[in-house]
């Protein structure tokens, strides 16, 4: 397995885990906050899918599906929002149409392996942006895949606060 294949497999793994962990969450838990200003599952899911769209688009030169395919408009959200730096006070009212969002997630997840497959091994060592010490590989692995696993841990912790037990 080469590095490109490993990155593609890692995306598949985290996408599958996220999809599975969201599938049985009811709407009450999806938007539940442990306390005011704390992230809820709905925000965390949206944030990591947006991040994947942004990062994969950036490193492969493809346009974001969020804006290019009009998902932001369909979901009634700002084209520039990604969730980083979101005012914690906004979380209480942060909502979207969940089934429509899952269509967006599916589109992102379908596009990612195709976009990753356009990269060559040598691309992975290029700077992620001019003047950066972050490489394309680091942006994909640490900046996106690792970031998603971190937030999936938060999703699982929120579920745990409501009685869910991780499958063993």
Backbone torsions as a table, in degrees:
resi	resn	phi	psi	omega
1	UNK	NA	130.4	177.2
2	UNK	-92.5	177.0	-175.6
3	UNK	-62.4	-39.7	179.6
4	UNK	-63.2	-44.3	178.7
5	UNK	-63.9	-38.5	178.9
6	UNK	-64.8	-43.6	178.3
7	UNK	-63.3	-44.4	179.0
8	UNK	-61.2	-43.3	178.8
9	UNK	-64.5	-37.6	179.1
10	UNK	-66.1	-39.5	174.2
11	UNK	-62.2	-44.4	179.2
12	UNK	-58.8	-42.7	-178.3
13	UNK	-63.3	-47.6	-177.4
14	UNK	-71.0	-35.8	177.0
15	UNK	-63.4	-44.1	179.8
16	UNK	-63.0	-44.6	179.3
17	UNK	-63.1	-44.1	179.7
18	UNK	-64.1	-46.5	179.5
19	UNK	-58.0	-46.2	-179.2
20	UNK	-64.0	-41.8	-177.7
21	UNK	-72.3	-23.0	178.0
22	UNK	-88.0	-24.3	-170.5
23	UNK	-58.7	-37.9	-175.8
24	UNK	-105.0	17.0	178.5
25	UNK	-88.9	121.8	178.5
26	UNK	-77.0	169.0	-175.5
27	UNK	-62.7	-35.3	179.3
28	UNK	-60.5	-47.7	-179.8
29	UNK	-71.1	-34.2	-178.2
30	UNK	-57.5	-36.4	-176.9
31	UNK	-106.9	5.0	-177.3
32	UNK	-72.5	137.4	175.6
33	UNK	-115.3	133.0	178.7
34	UNK	-61.2	-34.0	171.5
35	UNK	-161.0	164.9	-177.0
36	UNK	-55.3	134.1	178.8
37	UNK	88.7	-8.6	179.1
38	UNK	-87.3	146.5	178.8
39	UNK	-65.2	146.8	172.7
40	UNK	-110.4	167.2	-177.5
41	UNK	-56.9	-40.2	-179.5
42	UNK	-58.6	-42.4	177.9
43	UNK	-68.0	-47.6	-176.7
44	UNK	-60.8	-42.4	178.5
45	UNK	-62.2	-47.4	179.6
46	UNK	-60.8	-44.6	-177.1
47	UNK	-60.7	-45.3	-177.2
48	UNK	-73.4	-31.8	176.7
49	UNK	-69.7	-43.1	176.3
50	UNK	-59.4	-43.2	-179.4
51	UNK	-61.7	-43.8	178.6
52	UNK	-61.4	-43.6	178.3
53	UNK	-59.3	-46.9	-178.5
54	UNK	-64.7	-51.1	-175.3
55	UNK	-65.8	-49.0	-179.0
56	UNK	-62.8	-40.1	177.3
57	UNK	-61.7	-44.5	-178.0
58	UNK	-63.2	-49.7	-173.4
59	UNK	-75.7	-21.1	-179.7
60	UNK	-103.1	-9.3	-179.6
61	UNK	81.7	4.3	177.4
62	UNK	-80.8	154.0	176.4
63	UNK	-75.3	154.2	176.7
64	UNK	-67.9	139.1	173.8
65	UNK	-68.2	-32.9	-178.2
66	UNK	-51.4	-47.8	-178.8
67	UNK	-98.6	-42.7	-175.6
68	UNK	-63.6	-36.6	179.1
69	UNK	-100.2	4.9	174.6
70	UNK	74.7	20.7	179.8
71	UNK	-62.7	-36.3	179.6
72	UNK	-59.7	-42.9	-179.8
73	UNK	-68.0	-43.3	-179.9
74	UNK	-62.5	-33.0	-179.7
75	UNK	-92.5	-0.3	177.5
76	UNK	67.4	38.2	-176.3
77	UNK	-124.0	165.5	179.9
78	UNK	-70.2	137.5	-178.8
79	UNK	-63.9	-27.5	-176.4
80	UNK	-91.1	-16.6	-176.1
81	UNK	-63.5	138.3	174.1
82	UNK	-135.4	-13.1	177.3
83	UNK	105.3	-25.3	179.1
84	UNK	-65.4	125.9	179.4
85	UNK	79.9	13.1	179.3
86	UNK	-61.2	133.9	176.9
87	UNK	-60.8	121.7	-178.6
88	UNK	-55.6	-28.5	177.6
89	UNK	-65.0	-24.0	-179.2
90	UNK	-76.0	-18.2	-176.5
91	UNK	-61.3	-33.1	-178.5
92	UNK	-61.7	-28.8	-178.1
93	UNK	-112.7	4.3	-179.4
94	UNK	-72.5	109.7	-178.5
95	UNK	-143.7	159.1	174.1
96	UNK	-155.9	169.2	177.1
97	UNK	-74.7	111.7	-172.7
98	UNK	-63.6	-48.2	178.7
99	UNK	-60.4	-38.7	178.2
100	UNK	-66.4	-40.0	176.5
101	UNK	-60.6	-41.0	-179.9
102	UNK	-65.7	-27.3	172.9
103	UNK	-66.2	-43.2	176.5
104	UNK	-60.5	-47.2	178.9
105	UNK	-56.4	-44.9	179.2
106	UNK	-60.8	-39.1	178.3
107	UNK	-66.0	-41.8	177.7
108	UNK	-63.6	-47.4	-177.5
109	UNK	-65.0	-32.3	177.8
110	UNK	-72.3	-36.8	-177.3
111	UNK	-76.1	-33.6	-173.9
112	UNK	-53.8	-52.5	-177.6
113	UNK	-64.0	-33.4	177.4
114	UNK	-66.1	-41.9	-180.0
115	UNK	-68.3	-43.1	179.3
116	UNK	-61.7	-37.1	-179.1
117	UNK	-65.5	-16.8	178.1
118	UNK	-79.5	-12.4	-179.7
119	UNK	-81.7	147.6	172.1
120	UNK	-104.2	157.8	179.7
121	UNK	-49.5	-42.6	-178.7
122	UNK	-64.0	-24.3	178.8
123	UNK	-66.1	-29.0	-174.1
124	UNK	-64.5	-24.6	-179.8
125	UNK	-91.1	-5.9	179.0
126	UNK	-70.1	151.4	174.3
127	UNK	-60.8	140.7	-179.7
128	UNK	-66.5	-28.7	173.9
129	UNK	-154.3	158.1	-175.7
130	UNK	-53.6	131.0	177.5
131	UNK	80.6	1.4	-176.8
132	UNK	-88.1	148.7	171.0
133	UNK	-92.6	-0.8	173.6
134	UNK	-81.6	131.9	175.9
135	UNK	-93.0	168.2	174.6
136	UNK	-57.0	-43.9	179.3
137	UNK	-58.9	-47.5	-179.1
138	UNK	-64.1	-39.7	179.0
139	UNK	-60.7	-44.4	-179.5
140	UNK	-70.4	-47.3	-173.1
141	UNK	-77.9	-54.8	-176.8
142	UNK	-83.0	-45.4	-174.3
143	UNK	-74.8	-19.7	-178.9
144	UNK	-123.8	-60.5	-177.0
145	UNK	-63.3	-50.1	179.0
146	UNK	-62.1	-41.3	178.1
147	UNK	-59.4	-42.4	179.5
148	UNK	-66.4	-42.2	177.6
149	UNK	-60.8	-39.3	178.3
150	UNK	-60.2	-48.1	-179.2
151	UNK	-71.1	-29.3	174.3
152	UNK	-64.4	-35.4	173.9
153	UNK	-60.9	-39.7	176.5
154	UNK	-64.5	-42.3	178.1
155	UNK	-59.2	-44.4	179.7
156	UNK	-66.4	-35.0	177.0
157	UNK	-66.7	-42.1	177.1
158	UNK	-60.4	-45.2	177.5
159	UNK	-60.9	-39.9	179.3
160	UNK	-63.1	-35.3	177.6
161	UNK	-63.5	-22.2	-180.0
162	UNK	-104.5	16.3	171.8
163	UNK	100.8	-4.6	-179.8
164	UNK	-72.0	142.0	175.7
165	UNK	-117.1	134.0	179.0
166	UNK	-63.1	138.3	179.3
167	UNK	-66.3	137.5	-176.8
168	UNK	-113.2	NA	NA
